[in-house]
Amino acid sequence: MAEEKNGETKVEGIPILTMQEVQFSDPLPDVHTAALPIAGCAWIDTDDGVVLIDTLLNEAAAEKALDKINGPIKYIIYTHGHGDHVGGTRVFMKHSPQVIASHYLPDRFDKYKMLSPHIARNAAQQFNIPEDPAGRAKIMANRIYPTKTFMGEMTISLGGKTFEMHTARAETDDALWVWVPEIKCAFIGDLIIGVFPNIGNPWKPTRFALDWAKTLELIRAKTPQYVFCNGAGVIYKGAQALEALDANIEVIYNLHDQVVGFINEGMHISEMIHAVTVPDHLKESPYLAMLYSLPEFFVYNVYRWYHGYFDGNPANLLPRPEKEVNRVILELVGNPERILSKAEELVKQDQAQLGLQVLDVLLQADPENIAARKLRIEILEAIGSQDTCLMSRNSWVYFIDKDKAFLHDKGVL
């Protein structure tokens, strides 16, 4: 299903994320970074030891970073509890550092242990990786919990440098950012990721859009000379740092306020995701490319934060299972071929998403329909070939693979 060529992995012609070699940089004296495509860490040398901020995705990457670190690691600071920021910690514990995090981070680790099968399934869809509940459970069992947690503000001093830590609600409820005034550097985890902000994620709990923007304003007020973000894999310097902060703050406030306005008007969420738009002057921003998340995801996220599950349609207050409803609809249509034909027609009219939803009536009612499974593969490949967003693109690939495995088991592929 997947093939690799010239270092890039593709599934049915759709590029997917691959893990690459760790990239190291030394952007200014005493500050060093290690980065993978979706993970990073930074460490700051002081006269009395090293402060490490985040720990990369896994222990293999962390071992490579450890080889680059000179001096004992005195503190590890987690910017939040996502795996790409805490996965390598065990490697660095050889130095017996104190591990500092938000008060809410241990709860996140506990939740991930409780929901390992669910997290494994979500990760398979979002990142196009094998679905491995047992492996996921093992990873979580090995997580290193913080030795010190706090809420609000906390400051540590080490070897002539000050590390001002601030908790926040943003991508997670356990977010934390670090300001080092002596070098005017802000280490902000995933509060900025170099592309359109990850404020909406179809697989994850609600993110805190308004608090996120307010936190970025606090960071901007420091007038940082360097902003280390996306773990520490993306670095902005000088005027560029302020431009990146400005763009992210503006787009968050703008889209947030649009969603609030439409909620107050009573607009249905399925209409809202098409009505909310990024302002024209921000669409071409180099800091807001739609490569990881999407405005539609943002809209769903803010809607979920302010709005209950009831969408105003009484049919949806206590609904029957989708499969039951679609069986009745299929009986009324009377002929599965009519649904297949209509879905094919819509795809030819460049309405692949609508075709997918029409086809779903048949698939929900008859999930083993061979023709429907084959057509869904074609539709998902058509949608995916036009999609530049990593999360949604990987999801199309995930379900393509599922349908192909089904057809293979049936002996028709």
Secondary structure, 3 states (H helix, E strand, C coil): CEEEECCEEEECCEECCCCCCCEEEEEECCEEEEEECCEEEEEEEECCEEEEECCCCCHHHHHHHHCCCCCCEEEEECCCCCHHHHCCHHHHHHHCCEEEEECCHHHHHHHHHHCHHHHHHHHHHHHCCCCCHHHHHHHHHCCCCCCEEECCEEEEEECCEEEEEEEECCCCCCEEEEEECCCCEEECECCCCCCCCCCCCCCCCCCCHHHHHHHHHHHHHCCCCEEEECECCEEEECHHHHHHHHHHHHHHHHHHHHHHHHHHHCCCHHHHHHHCCCCHHHHCCCCCCCCCCCHHHHHHHHHHHHCCCCCCCHHHCCCCCHHHHHHHHHHHHCCHHHHHHHHHHHHHCCCHHHHHHHHHHHHHHCCCCHHHHHHHHHHHHHHHHCCCCHHHHHHHHHHHHHHHHHHHHCCCC
